[in-house]
Amino acid sequence: MDSSELRIGNYTLDHGHPEQIPYGSDIDSAGLMEPIRLSEEWLVKFGFEKFEFEYEEGFETTYVLEKKNGHQFVLNDDLQPMDGEIAMLDYKLEYVHQLQNLFYCLTGAELIVK
């Protein structure tokens, strides 16, 4: 991993175990860490709720995190951040630290494991 991708509080795999980066000096060891693949399990840990909808065209799954101010942070089943029914980004999130960093950039709050 590249150290420029990480912040204090990001989750990474350290020797095969999920660990949260506690200090800035630990980011210097990014080359020894591996990213954690973003999964439904991690979304649930962060407090996202899964919604499934059936349409004539098929099924759609979204993951929604309700924020205290009444706003929602929404990901589609491809793990793309959504604004209404439109994907906000041209790529999907692959790793836990990417979700943490995007959430922080957009909200100014840390994404916390519940």
Biopython code that builds the backbone (N, CA, C, O; Angstrom):
import numpy as np
from Bio.PDB.StructureBuilder import StructureBuilder

atoms = [
    (1, "MET", "N", (0.841, -1.181, 0.000)),
    (1, "MET", "CA", (0.000, 0.000, 0.000)),
    (1, "MET", "C", (0.883, 1.240, 0.000)),
    (1, "MET", "O", (2.013, 1.222, 0.488)),
    (2, "ASP", "N", (0.354, 2.284, -0.543)),
    (2, "ASP", "CA", (1.063, 3.557, -0.563)),
    (2, "ASP", "C", (0.627, 4.385, 0.649)),
    (2, "ASP", "O", (-0.566, 4.481, 0.939)),
    (3, "SER", "N", (1.573, 4.970, 1.341)),
    (3, "SER", "CA", (1.258, 5.728, 2.559)),
    (3, "SER", "C", (0.353, 6.927, 2.290)),
    (3, "SER", "O", (-0.352, 7.379, 3.192)),
    (4, "SER", "N", (0.361, 7.448, 1.065)),
    (4, "SER", "CA", (-0.477, 8.613, 0.758)),
    (4, "SER", "C", (-1.968, 8.273, 0.763)),
    (4, "SER", "O", (-2.806, 9.174, 0.792)),
    (5, "GLU", "N", (-2.306, 6.983, 0.735)),
    (5, "GLU", "CA", (-3.709, 6.555, 0.765)),
    (5, "GLU", "C", (-4.279, 6.485, 2.182)),
    (5, "GLU", "O", (-5.492, 6.363, 2.352)),
    (6, "LEU", "N", (-3.431, 6.560, 3.186)),
    (6, "LEU", "CA", (-3.858, 6.239, 4.548)),
    (6, "LEU", "C", (-3.918, 7.457, 5.460)),
    (6, "LEU", "O", (-3.214, 8.450, 5.277)),
    (7, "ARG", "N", (-4.801, 7.328, 6.458)),
    (7, "ARG", "CA", (-4.947, 8.323, 7.515)),
    (7, "ARG", "C", (-4.989, 7.581, 8.848)),
    (7, "ARG", "O", (-5.239, 6.377, 8.889)),
    (8, "ILE", "N", (-4.744, 8.305, 9.927)),
    (8, "ILE", "CA", (-4.926, 7.737, 11.261)),
    (8, "ILE", "C", (-6.387, 7.303, 11.368)),
    (8, "ILE", "O", (-7.294, 8.049, 10.997)),
    (9, "GLY", "N", (-6.603, 6.099, 11.877)),
    (9, "GLY", "CA", (-7.948, 5.568, 12.030)),
    (9, "GLY", "C", (-8.371, 4.617, 10.930)),
    (9, "GLY", "O", (-9.367, 3.909, 11.080)),
    (10, "ASN", "N", (-7.630, 4.583, 9.813)),
    (10, "ASN", "CA", (-7.956, 3.635, 8.737)),
    (10, "ASN", "C", (-7.718, 2.211, 9.213)),
    (10, "ASN", "O", (-6.815, 1.940, 10.005)),
    (11, "TYR", "N", (-8.556, 1.305, 8.706)),
    (11, "TYR", "CA", (-8.373, -0.124, 8.965)),
    (11, "TYR", "C", (-7.570, -0.732, 7.825)),
    (11, "TYR", "O", (-7.858, -0.484, 6.655)),
    (12, "THR", "N", (-6.562, -1.529, 8.168)),
    (12, "THR", "CA", (-5.759, -2.278, 7.214)),
    (12, "THR", "C", (-5.497, -3.658, 7.797)),
    (12, "THR", "O", (-5.787, -3.920, 8.965)),
    (13, "LEU", "N", (-4.949, -4.530, 6.974)),
    (13, "LEU", "CA", (-4.519, -5.837, 7.466)),
    (13, "LEU", "C", (-3.050, -5.729, 7.838)),
    (13, "LEU", "O", (-2.210, -5.380, 7.009)),
    (14, "ASP", "N", (-2.755, -6.029, 9.074)),
    (14, "ASP", "CA", (-1.390, -6.027, 9.576)),
    (14, "ASP", "C", (-1.075, -7.456, 9.998)),
    (14, "ASP", "O", (-1.615, -7.952, 10.987)),
    (15, "HIS", "N", (-0.208, -8.106, 9.252)),
    (15, "HIS", "CA", (0.102, -9.518, 9.482)),
    (15, "HIS", "C", (-1.168, -10.375, 9.435)),
    (15, "HIS", "O", (-1.325, -11.314, 10.216)),
    (16, "GLY", "N", (-2.066, -10.039, 8.510)),
    (16, "GLY", "CA", (-3.282, -10.828, 8.305)),
    (16, "GLY", "C", (-4.437, -10.500, 9.232)),
    (16, "GLY", "O", (-5.500, -11.112, 9.122)),
    (17, "HIS", "N", (-4.262, -9.553, 10.139)),
    (17, "HIS", "CA", (-5.312, -9.199, 11.091)),
    (17, "HIS", "C", (-5.767, -7.761, 10.867)),
    (17, "HIS", "O", (-4.932, -6.879, 10.664)),
    (18, "PRO", "N", (-7.085, -7.504, 10.901)),
    (18, "PRO", "CA", (-7.561, -6.118, 10.764)),
    (18, "PRO", "C", (-7.110, -5.281, 11.948)),
    (18, "PRO", "O", (-7.349, -5.634, 13.103)),
    (19, "GLU", "N", (-6.464, -4.185, 11.652)),
    (19, "GLU", "CA", (-5.978, -3.271, 12.681)),
    (19, "GLU", "C", (-6.280, -1.847, 12.255)),
    (19, "GLU", "O", (-6.260, -1.524, 11.067)),
    (20, "GLN", "N", (-6.557, -1.005, 13.227)),
    (20, "GLN", "CA", (-6.770, 0.407, 12.976)),
    (20, "GLN", "C", (-5.441, 1.131, 13.173)),
    (20, "GLN", "O", (-4.729, 0.873, 14.143)),
    (21, "ILE", "N", (-5.107, 2.038, 12.254)),
    (21, "ILE", "CA", (-3.845, 2.777, 12.360)),
    (21, "ILE", "C", (-3.974, 3.788, 13.500)),
    (21, "ILE", "O", (-4.777, 4.716, 13.408)),
    (22, "PRO", "N", (-3.183, 3.620, 14.588)),
    (22, "PRO", "CA", (-3.336, 4.502, 15.741)),
    (22, "PRO", "C", (-2.504, 5.783, 15.690)),
    (22, "PRO", "O", (-2.890, 6.795, 16.274)),
    (23, "TYR", "N", (-1.362, 5.744, 14.992)),
    (23, "TYR", "CA", (-0.439, 6.882, 15.005)),
    (23, "TYR", "C", (0.016, 7.209, 13.588)),
    (23, "TYR", "O", (0.063, 6.337, 12.721)),
    (24, "GLY", "N", (0.344, 8.458, 13.371)),
    (24, "GLY", "CA", (0.844, 8.872, 12.073)),
    (24, "GLY", "C", (2.133, 8.157, 11.687)),
    (24, "GLY", "O", (2.367, 7.883, 10.510)),
    (25, "SER", "N", (2.963, 7.857, 12.671)),
    (25, "SER", "CA", (4.220, 7.167, 12.371)),
    (25, "SER", "C", (3.969, 5.759, 11.831)),
    (25, "SER", "O", (4.812, 5.216, 11.116)),
    (26, "ASP", "N", (2.825, 5.163, 12.161)),
    (26, "ASP", "CA", (2.489, 3.828, 11.645)),
    (26, "ASP", "C", (2.211, 3.867, 10.148)),
    (26, "ASP", "O", (2.364, 2.855, 9.463)),
    (27, "ILE", "N", (1.808, 5.012, 9.641)),
    (27, "ILE", "CA", (1.530, 5.145, 8.209)),
    (27, "ILE", "C", (2.816, 4.939, 7.413)),
    (27, "ILE", "O", (2.769, 4.503, 6.263)),
    (28, "ASP", "N", (3.960, 5.248, 8.014)),
    (28, "ASP", "CA", (5.244, 5.040, 7.340)),
    (28, "ASP", "C", (5.493, 3.561, 7.040)),
    (28, "ASP", "O", (6.316, 3.230, 6.187)),
    (29, "SER", "N", (4.786, 2.676, 7.740)),
    (29, "SER", "CA", (4.927, 1.233, 7.525)),
    (29, "SER", "C", (3.882, 0.705, 6.544)),
    (29, "SER", "O", (3.603, -0.493, 6.526)),
    (30, "ALA", "N", (3.307, 1.581, 5.736)),
    (30, "ALA", "CA", (2.231, 1.191, 4.829)),
    (30, "ALA", "C", (2.639, 0.059, 3.900)),
    (30, "ALA", "O", (1.799, -0.750, 3.505)),
    (31, "GLY", "N", (3.907, -0.008, 3.549)),
    (31, "GLY", "CA", (4.373, -1.064, 2.663)),
    (31, "GLY", "C", (4.231, -2.452, 3.255)),
    (31, "GLY", "O", (4.229, -3.443, 2.525)),
    (32, "LEU", "N", (4.111, -2.531, 4.574)),
    (32, "LEU", "CA", (3.948, -3.818, 5.252)),
    (32, "LEU", "C", (2.482, -4.176, 5.457)),
    (32, "LEU", "O", (2.165, -5.291, 5.871)),
    (33, "MET", "N", (1.594, -3.241, 5.170)),
    (33, "MET", "CA", (0.162, -3.456, 5.380)),
    (33, "MET", "C", (-0.517, -3.832, 4.073)),
    (33, "MET", "O", (-0.021, -3.545, 2.983)),
    (34, "GLU", "N", (-1.665, -4.482, 4.214)),
    (34, "GLU", "CA", (-2.486, -4.809, 3.050)),
    (34, "GLU", "C", (-3.847, -4.149, 3.227)),
    (34, "GLU", "O", (-4.320, -3.997, 4.353)),
    (35, "PRO", "N", (-4.480, -3.756, 2.122)),
    (35, "PRO", "CA", (-5.824, -3.192, 2.236)),
    (35, "PRO", "C", (-6.834, -4.289, 2.561)),
    (35, "PRO", "O", (-6.627, -5.459, 2.240)),
    (36, "ILE", "N", (-7.917, -3.893, 3.197)),
    (36, "ILE", "CA", (-9.014, -4.814, 3.496)),
    (36, "ILE", "C", (-10.066, -4.642, 2.412)),
    (36, "ILE", "O", (-10.552, -3.534, 2.189)),
    (37, "ARG", "N", (-10.417, -5.719, 1.742)),
    (37, "ARG", "CA", (-11.437, -5.680, 0.700)),
    (37, "ARG", "C", (-12.766, -5.269, 1.338)),
    (37, "ARG", "O", (-13.177, -5.834, 2.351)),
    (38, "LEU", "N", (-13.433, -4.283, 0.738)),
    (38, "LEU", "CA", (-14.723, -3.807, 1.235)),
    (38, "LEU", "C", (-15.782, -4.863, 0.946)),
    (38, "LEU", "O", (-15.902, -5.344, -0.181)),
    (39, "SER", "N", (-16.539, -5.214, 1.961)),
    (39, "SER", "CA", (-17.552, -6.265, 1.842)),
    (39, "SER", "C", (-18.814, -5.844, 2.589)),
    (39, "SER", "O", (-18.828, -4.860, 3.329)),
    (40, "GLU", "N", (-19.859, -6.611, 2.372)),
    (40, "GLU", "CA", (-21.103, -6.348, 3.098)),
    (40, "GLU", "C", (-20.875, -6.448, 4.606)),
    (40, "GLU", "O", (-21.463, -5.690, 5.377)),
    (41, "GLU", "N", (-20.033, -7.368, 5.016)),
    (41, "GLU", "CA", (-19.720, -7.522, 6.445)),
    (41, "GLU", "C", (-19.158, -6.221, 7.029)),
    (41, "GLU", "O", (-19.554, -5.804, 8.118)),
    (42, "TRP", "N", (-18.233, -5.583, 6.300)),
    (42, "TRP", "CA", (-17.663, -4.318, 6.785)),
    (42, "TRP", "C", (-18.694, -3.207, 6.763)),
    (42, "TRP", "O", (-18.723, -2.377, 7.671)),
    (43, "LEU", "N", (-19.538, -3.173, 5.748)),
    (43, "LEU", "CA", (-20.579, -2.147, 5.695)),
    (43, "LEU", "C", (-21.491, -2.247, 6.915)),
    (43, "LEU", "O", (-21.845, -1.235, 7.519)),
    (44, "VAL", "N", (-21.864, -3.465, 7.270)),
    (44, "VAL", "CA", (-22.712, -3.680, 8.453)),
    (44, "VAL", "C", (-21.977, -3.236, 9.720)),
    (44, "VAL", "O", (-22.583, -2.632, 10.605)),
    (45, "LYS", "N", (-20.685, -3.530, 9.812)),
    (45, "LYS", "CA", (-19.898, -3.099, 10.977)),
    (45, "LYS", "C", (-19.924, -1.582, 11.134)),
    (45, "LYS", "O", (-19.935, -1.071, 12.254)),
    (46, "PHE", "N", (-19.934, -0.863, 10.009)),
    (46, "PHE", "CA", (-19.963, 0.595, 10.039)),
    (46, "PHE", "C", (-21.370, 1.156, 10.229)),
    (46, "PHE", "O", (-21.542, 2.371, 10.331)),
    (47, "GLY", "N", (-22.383, 0.281, 10.277)),
    (47, "GLY", "CA", (-23.746, 0.736, 10.536)),
    (47, "GLY", "C", (-24.620, 0.891, 9.306)),
    (47, "GLY", "O", (-25.731, 1.410, 9.410)),
    (48, "PHE", "N", (-24.150, 0.453, 8.136)),
    (48, "PHE", "CA", (-24.976, 0.514, 6.936)),
    (48, "PHE", "C", (-26.096, -0.516, 7.030)),
    (48, "PHE", "O", (-25.925, -1.592, 7.604)),
    (49, "GLU", "N", (-27.235, -0.169, 6.460)),
    (49, "GLU", "CA", (-28.374, -1.069, 6.394)),
    (49, "GLU", "C", (-28.580, -1.462, 4.939)),
    (49, "GLU", "O", (-28.501, -0.622, 4.043)),
    (50, "LYS", "N", (-28.841, -2.732, 4.714)),
    (50, "LYS", "CA", (-29.013, -3.254, 3.357)),
    (50, "LYS", "C", (-30.491, -3.194, 2.969)),
    (50, "LYS", "O", (-31.367, -3.599, 3.732)),
    (51, "PHE", "N", (-30.745, -2.675, 1.758)),
    (51, "PHE", "CA", (-32.099, -2.633, 1.205)),
    (51, "PHE", "C", (-32.094, -3.312, -0.151)),
    (51, "PHE", "O", (-31.224, -3.057, -0.984)),
    (52, "GLU", "N", (-33.074, -4.179, -0.364)),
    (52, "GLU", "CA", (-33.205, -4.857, -1.657)),
    (52, "GLU", "C", (-34.550, -4.494, -2.263)),
    (52, "GLU", "O", (-35.587, -4.520, -1.599)),
    (53, "PHE", "N", (-34.499, -4.152, -3.553)),
    (53, "PHE", "CA", (-35.703, -3.767, -4.275)),
    (53, "PHE", "C", (-35.843, -4.658, -5.494)),
    (53, "PHE", "O", (-34.856, -5.011, -6.139)),
    (54, "GLU", "N", (-37.083, -5.018, -5.803)),
    (54, "GLU", "CA", (-37.340, -5.815, -6.996)),
    (54, "GLU", "C", (-38.074, -4.954, -8.013)),
    (54, "GLU", "O", (-39.096, -4.338, -7.713)),
    (55, "TYR", "N", (-37.530, -4.927, -9.214)),
    (55, "TYR", "CA", (-38.126, -4.196, -10.325)),
    (55, "TYR", "C", (-38.391, -5.176, -11.453)),
    (55, "TYR", "O", (-37.961, -6.328, -11.393)),
    (56, "GLU", "N", (-39.095, -4.726, -12.479)),
    (56, "GLU", "CA", (-39.316, -5.580, -13.639)),
    (56, "GLU", "C", (-38.004, -6.024, -14.263)),
    (56, "GLU", "O", (-37.895, -7.142, -14.768)),
    (57, "GLU", "N", (-37.000, -5.143, -14.226)),
    (57, "GLU", "CA", (-35.706, -5.437, -14.828)),
    (57, "GLU", "C", (-34.850, -6.357, -13.967)),
    (57, "GLU", "O", (-33.878, -6.928, -14.462)),
    (58, "GLY", "N", (-35.185, -6.513, -12.702)),
    (58, "GLY", "CA", (-34.394, -7.349, -11.808)),
    (58, "GLY", "C", (-34.325, -6.772, -10.408)),
    (58, "GLY", "O", (-35.174, -5.978, -10.001)),
    (59, "PHE", "N", (-33.306, -7.181, -9.686)),
    (59, "PHE", "CA", (-33.127, -6.747, -8.307)),
    (59, "PHE", "C", (-32.101, -5.633, -8.222)),
    (59, "PHE", "O", (-31.203, -5.529, -9.058)),
    (60, "GLU", "N", (-32.247, -4.804, -7.200)),
    (60, "GLU", "CA", (-31.270, -3.758, -6.909)),
    (60, "GLU", "C", (-31.023, -3.773, -5.410)),
    (60, "GLU", "O", (-31.953, -3.888, -4.612)),
    (61, "THR", "N", (-29.771, -3.655, -5.048)),
    (61, "THR", "CA", (-29.381, -3.608, -3.640)),
    (61, "THR", "C", (-28.693, -2.280, -3.371)),
    (61, "THR", "O", (-27.854, -1.837, -4.155)),
    (62, "THR", "N", (-29.048, -1.652, -2.267)),
    (62, "THR", "CA", (-28.338, -0.457, -1.825)),
    (62, "THR", "C", (-27.990, -0.621, -0.350)),
    (62, "THR", "O", (-28.643, -1.361, 0.386)),
    (63, "TYR", "N", (-26.958, 0.081, 0.053)),
    (63, "TYR", "CA", (-26.518, 0.109, 1.440)),
    (63, "TYR", "C", (-26.615, 1.552, 1.908)),
    (63, "TYR", "O", (-26.058, 2.454, 1.283)),
    (64, "VAL", "N", (-27.332, 1.768, 3.020)),
    (64, "VAL", "CA", (-27.627, 3.127, 3.471)),
    (64, "VAL", "C", (-27.148, 3.306, 4.907)),
    (64, "VAL", "O", (-27.421, 2.488, 5.786)),
    (65, "LEU", "N", (-26.426, 4.403, 5.114)),
    (65, "LEU", "CA", (-26.014, 4.795, 6.450)),
    (65, "LEU", "C", (-26.745, 6.081, 6.788)),
    (65, "LEU", "O", (-26.506, 7.116, 6.166)),
    (66, "GLU", "N", (-27.637, 6.022, 7.774)),
    (66, "GLU", "CA", (-28.374, 7.204, 8.228)),
    (66, "GLU", "C", (-27.455, 8.047, 9.093)),
    (66, "GLU", "O", (-26.833, 7.545, 10.029)),
    (67, "LYS", "N", (-27.374, 9.327, 8.776)),
    (67, "LYS", "CA", (-26.552, 10.232, 9.561)),
    (67, "LYS", "C", (-27.431, 11.005, 10.548)),
    (67, "LYS", "O", (-28.644, 11.103, 10.368)),
    (68, "LYS", "N", (-26.813, 11.541, 11.571)),
    (68, "LYS", "CA", (-27.551, 12.239, 12.625)),
    (68, "LYS", "C", (-28.351, 13.428, 12.109)),
    (68, "LYS", "O", (-29.394, 13.765, 12.669)),
    (69, "ASN", "N", (-27.868, 14.070, 11.039)),
    (69, "ASN", "CA", (-28.554, 15.259, 10.527)),
    (69, "ASN", "C", (-29.703, 14.911, 9.578)),
    (69, "ASN", "O", (-30.279, 15.801, 8.953)),
    (70, "GLY", "N", (-30.037, 13.628, 9.468)),
    (70, "GLY", "CA", (-31.136, 13.211, 8.611)),
    (70, "GLY", "C", (-30.711, 12.869, 7.195)),
    (70, "GLY", "O", (-31.509, 12.338, 6.422)),
    (71, "HIS", "N", (-29.476, 13.162, 6.848)),
    (71, "HIS", "CA", (-28.974, 12.824, 5.515)),
    (71, "HIS", "C", (-28.556, 11.362, 5.490)),
    (71, "HIS", "O", (-28.359, 10.730, 6.528)),
    (72, "GLN", "N", (-28.426, 10.849, 4.282)),
    (72, "GLN", "CA", (-28.019, 9.466, 4.117)),
    (72, "GLN", "C", (-26.746, 9.391, 3.285)),
    (72, "GLN", "O", (-26.525, 10.198, 2.382)),
    (73, "PHE", "N", (-25.919, 8.412, 3.608)),
    (73, "PHE", "CA", (-24.753, 8.073, 2.792)),
    (73, "PHE", "C", (-25.106, 6.744, 2.149)),
    (73, "PHE", "O", (-25.312, 5.752, 2.848)),
    (74, "VAL", "N", (-25.178, 6.713, 0.808)),
    (74, "VAL", "CA", (-25.724, 5.551, 0.101)),
    (74, "VAL", "C", (-24.694, 4.991, -0.871)),
    (74, "VAL", "O", (-24.022, 5.733, -1.587)),
    (75, "LEU", "N", (-24.584, 3.651, -0.881)),
    (75, "LEU", "CA", (-23.764, 2.929, -1.847)),
    (75, "LEU", "C", (-24.664, 1.976, -2.617)),
    (75, "LEU", "O", (-25.579, 1.384, -2.043)),
    (76, "ASN", "N", (-24.411, 1.822, -3.919)),
    (76, "ASN", "CA", (-25.171, 0.829, -4.672)),
    (76, "ASN", "C", (-24.505, -0.534, -4.530)),
    (76, "ASN", "O", (-23.501, -0.666, -3.830)),
    (77, "ASP", "N", (-25.060, -1.545, -5.190)),
    (77, "ASP", "CA", (-24.519, -2.900, -5.037)),
    (77, "ASP", "C", (-23.140, -3.061, -5.667)),
    (77, "ASP", "O", (-22.459, -4.053, -5.405)),
    (78, "ASP", "N", (-22.710, -2.091, -6.502)),
    (78, "ASP", "CA", (-21.351, -2.086, -7.034)),
    (78, "ASP", "C", (-20.397, -1.300, -6.135)),
    (78, "ASP", "O", (-19.238, -1.079, -6.485)),
    (79, "LEU", "N", (-20.900, -0.883, -4.974)),
    (79, "LEU", "CA", (-20.148, -0.110, -3.986)),
    (79, "LEU", "C", (-19.706, 1.245, -4.536)),
    (79, "LEU", "O", (-18.601, 1.715, -4.268)),
    (80, "GLN", "N", (-20.597, 1.856, -5.308)),
    (80, "GLN", "CA", (-20.397, 3.220, -5.786)),
    (80, "GLN", "C", (-21.251, 4.150, -4.933)),
    (80, "GLN", "O", (-22.426, 3.863, -4.706)),
    (81, "PRO", "N", (-20.689, 5.254, -4.458)),
    (81, "PRO", "CA", (-21.491, 6.239, -3.729)),
    (81, "PRO", "C", (-22.583, 6.791, -4.645)),
    (81, "PRO", "O", (-22.346, 7.056, -5.824)),
    (82, "MET", "N", (-23.782, 6.960, -4.085)),
    (82, "MET", "CA", (-24.946, 7.372, -4.867)),
    (82, "MET", "C", (-25.469, 8.724, -4.402)),
    (82, "MET", "O", (-25.392, 9.075, -3.225)),
    (83, "ASP", "N", (-25.999, 9.464, -5.359)),
    (83, "ASP", "CA", (-26.748, 10.684, -5.085)),
    (83, "ASP", "C", (-28.098, 10.485, -5.753)),
    (83, "ASP", "O", (-28.235, 10.659, -6.964)),
    (84, "GLY", "N", (-29.086, 10.123, -4.961)),
    (84, "GLY", "CA", (-30.364, 9.721, -5.546)),
    (84, "GLY", "C", (-30.167, 8.409, -6.268)),
    (84, "GLY", "O", (-29.748, 7.423, -5.661)),
    (85, "GLU", "N", (-30.463, 8.383, -7.550)),
    (85, "GLU", "CA", (-30.283, 7.159, -8.326)),
    (85, "GLU", "C", (-29.054, 7.230, -9.227)),
    (85, "GLU", "O", (-28.872, 6.370, -10.088)),
    (86, "ILE", "N", (-28.215, 8.235, -9.040)),
    (86, "ILE", "CA", (-27.063, 8.442, -9.914)),
    (86, "ILE", "C", (-25.779, 8.200, -9.131)),
    (86, "ILE", "O", (-25.604, 8.734, -8.036)),
    (87, "ALA", "N", (-24.879, 7.392, -9.697)),
    (87, "ALA", "CA", (-23.577, 7.155, -9.071)),
    (87, "ALA", "C", (-22.776, 8.447, -9.078)),
    (87, "ALA", "O", (-22.717, 9.141, -10.093)),
    (88, "MET", "N", (-22.159, 8.771, -7.944)),
    (88, "MET", "CA", (-21.373, 9.999, -7.824)),
    (88, "MET", "C", (-19.983, 9.860, -8.448)),
    (88, "MET", "O", (-19.396, 10.856, -8.868)),
    (89, "LEU", "N", (-19.455, 8.646, -8.512)),
    (89, "LEU", "CA", (-18.108, 8.411, -9.010)),
    (89, "LEU", "C", (-18.139, 7.400, -10.151)),
    (89, "LEU", "O", (-19.069, 6.599, -10.246)),
    (90, "ASP", "N", (-17.132, 7.434, -11.011)),
    (90, "ASP", "CA", (-17.055, 6.495, -12.124)),
    (90, "ASP", "C", (-16.424, 5.168, -11.727)),
    (90, "ASP", "O", (-16.319, 4.267, -12.559)),
    (91, "TYR", "N", (-16.012, 5.033, -10.502)),
    (91, "TYR", "CA", (-15.412, 3.781, -10.064)),
    (91, "TYR", "C", (-16.041, 3.343, -8.754)),
    (91, "TYR", "O", (-16.644, 4.138, -8.033)),
    (92, "LYS", "N", (-15.889, 2.078, -8.468)),
    (92, "LYS", "CA", (-16.430, 1.584, -7.207)),
    (92, "LYS", "C", (-15.339, 1.545, -6.147)),
    (92, "LYS", "O", (-14.150, 1.450, -6.452)),
    (93, "LEU", "N", (-15.765, 1.618, -4.922)),
    (93, "LEU", "CA", (-14.847, 1.508, -3.800)),
    (93, "LEU", "C", (-14.451, 0.043, -3.663)),
    (93, "LEU", "O", (-15.304, -0.842, -3.736)),
    (94, "GLU", "N", (-13.181, -0.210, -3.467)),
    (94, "GLU", "CA", (-12.705, -1.586, -3.337)),
    (94, "GLU", "C", (-12.284, -1.940, -1.918)),
    (94, "GLU", "O", (-12.372, -3.095, -1.504)),
    (95, "TYR", "N", (-11.821, -0.926, -1.171)),
    (95, "TYR", "CA", (-11.207, -1.213, 0.122)),
    (95, "TYR", "C", (-11.832, -0.376, 1.240)),
    (95, "TYR", "O", (-12.365, 0.710, 1.010)),
    (96, "VAL", "N", (-11.748, -0.912, 2.438)),
    (96, "VAL", "CA", (-12.306, -0.266, 3.622)),
    (96, "VAL", "C", (-11.722, 1.132, 3.805)),
    (96, "VAL", "O", (-12.470, 2.071, 4.078)),
    (97, "HIS", "N", (-10.416, 1.294, 3.662)),
    (97, "HIS", "CA", (-9.807, 2.610, 3.892)),
    (97, "HIS", "C", (-10.305, 3.636, 2.869)),
    (97, "HIS", "O", (-10.389, 4.821, 3.192)),
    (98, "GLN", "N", (-10.636, 3.213, 1.648)),
    (98, "GLN", "CA", (-11.180, 4.140, 0.651)),
    (98, "GLN", "C", (-12.541, 4.671, 1.108)),
    (98, "GLN", "O", (-12.818, 5.864, 0.993)),
    (99, "LEU", "N", (-13.382, 3.780, 1.624)),
    (99, "LEU", "CA", (-14.685, 4.203, 2.143)),
    (99, "LEU", "C", (-14.504, 5.151, 3.316)),
    (99, "LEU", "O", (-15.171, 6.183, 3.389)),
    (100, "GLN", "N", (-13.609, 4.811, 4.232)),
    (100, "GLN", "CA", (-13.363, 5.680, 5.383)),
    (100, "GLN", "C", (-12.908, 7.067, 4.934)),
    (100, "GLN", "O", (-13.385, 8.077, 5.452)),
    (101, "ASN", "N", (-11.996, 7.114, 3.983)),
    (101, "ASN", "CA", (-11.459, 8.402, 3.534)),
    (101, "ASN", "C", (-12.509, 9.222, 2.795)),
    (101, "ASN", "O", (-12.604, 10.430, 3.007)),
    (102, "LEU", "N", (-13.295, 8.589, 1.935)),
    (102, "LEU", "CA", (-14.341, 9.308, 1.210)),
    (102, "LEU", "C", (-15.397, 9.837, 2.171)),
    (102, "LEU", "O", (-15.822, 10.987, 2.058)),
    (103, "PHE", "N", (-15.817, 9.009, 3.110)),
    (103, "PHE", "CA", (-16.817, 9.431, 4.087)),
    (103, "PHE", "C", (-16.313, 10.647, 4.859)),
    (103, "PHE", "O", (-17.057, 11.604, 5.069)),
    (104, "TYR", "N", (-15.053, 10.610, 5.280)),
    (104, "TYR", "CA", (-14.479, 11.741, 6.020)),
    (104, "TYR", "C", (-14.431, 13.001, 5.148)),
    (104, "TYR", "O", (-14.765, 14.093, 5.608)),
    (105, "CYS", "N", (-14.017, 12.845, 3.900)),
    (105, "CYS", "CA", (-13.942, 14.010, 2.998)),
    (105, "CYS", "C", (-15.308, 14.649, 2.776)),
    (105, "CYS", "O", (-15.420, 15.873, 2.707)),
    (106, "LEU", "N", (-16.338, 13.828, 2.666)),
    (106, "LEU", "CA", (-17.672, 14.343, 2.368)),
    (106, "LEU", "C", (-18.419, 14.846, 3.599)),
    (106, "LEU", "O", (-19.271, 15.729, 3.494)),
    (107, "THR", "N", (-18.099, 14.287, 4.763)),
    (107, "THR", "CA", (-18.893, 14.638, 5.956)),
    (107, "THR", "C", (-18.098, 15.326, 7.054)),
    (107, "THR", "O", (-18.680, 15.980, 7.920)),
    (108, "GLY", "N", (-16.774, 15.188, 7.031)),
    (108, "GLY", "CA", (-15.960, 15.726, 8.104)),
    (108, "GLY", "C", (-16.025, 14.890, 9.372)),
    (108, "GLY", "O", (-15.532, 15.308, 10.420)),
    (109, "ALA", "N", (-16.630, 13.712, 9.282)),
    (109, "ALA", "CA", (-16.770, 12.813, 10.434)),
    (109, "ALA", "C", (-16.079, 11.485, 10.135)),
    (109, "ALA", "O", (-15.945, 11.081, 8.980)),
    (110, "GLU", "N", (-15.650, 10.825, 11.191)),
    (110, "GLU", "CA", (-15.027, 9.512, 11.034)),
    (110, "GLU", "C", (-16.100, 8.437, 10.922)),
    (110, "GLU", "O", (-17.144, 8.520, 11.568)),
    (111, "LEU", "N", (-15.840, 7.446, 10.111)),
    (111, "LEU", "CA", (-16.704, 6.279, 9.996)),
    (111, "LEU", "C", (-16.262, 5.306, 11.072)),
    (111, "LEU", "O", (-15.128, 4.827, 11.056)),
    (112, "ILE", "N", (-17.144, 5.016, 11.998)),
    (112, "ILE", "CA", (-16.804, 4.254, 13.195)),
    (112, "ILE", "C", (-17.441, 2.857, 13.131)),
    (112, "ILE", "O", (-18.595, 2.716, 12.724)),
    (113, "VAL", "N", (-16.687, 1.835, 13.534)),
    (113, "VAL", "CA", (-17.246, 0.488, 13.675)),
    (113, "VAL", "C", (-18.213, 0.512, 14.832)),
    (113, "VAL", "O", (-17.864, 0.959, 15.925)),
    (114, "LYS", "N", (-19.416, 0.042, 14.609)),
    (114, "LYS", "CA", (-20.462, 0.044, 15.644)),
    (114, "LYS", "C", (-20.295, -1.151, 16.565)),
    (114, "LYS", "O", (-21.077, -1.325, 17.500)),
]
sb = StructureBuilder()
sb.init_structure("model")
sb.init_model(0)
sb.init_chain("A")
sb.init_seg("    ")
for serial, (resi, resn, name, xyz) in enumerate(atoms, 1):
    if name == "N":
        sb.init_residue(resn, " ", resi, " ")
    sb.init_atom(name, np.array(xyz, "f"), 0.0, 1.0, " ", f" {name:<3s}", serial, name[0])
structure = sb.get_structure()
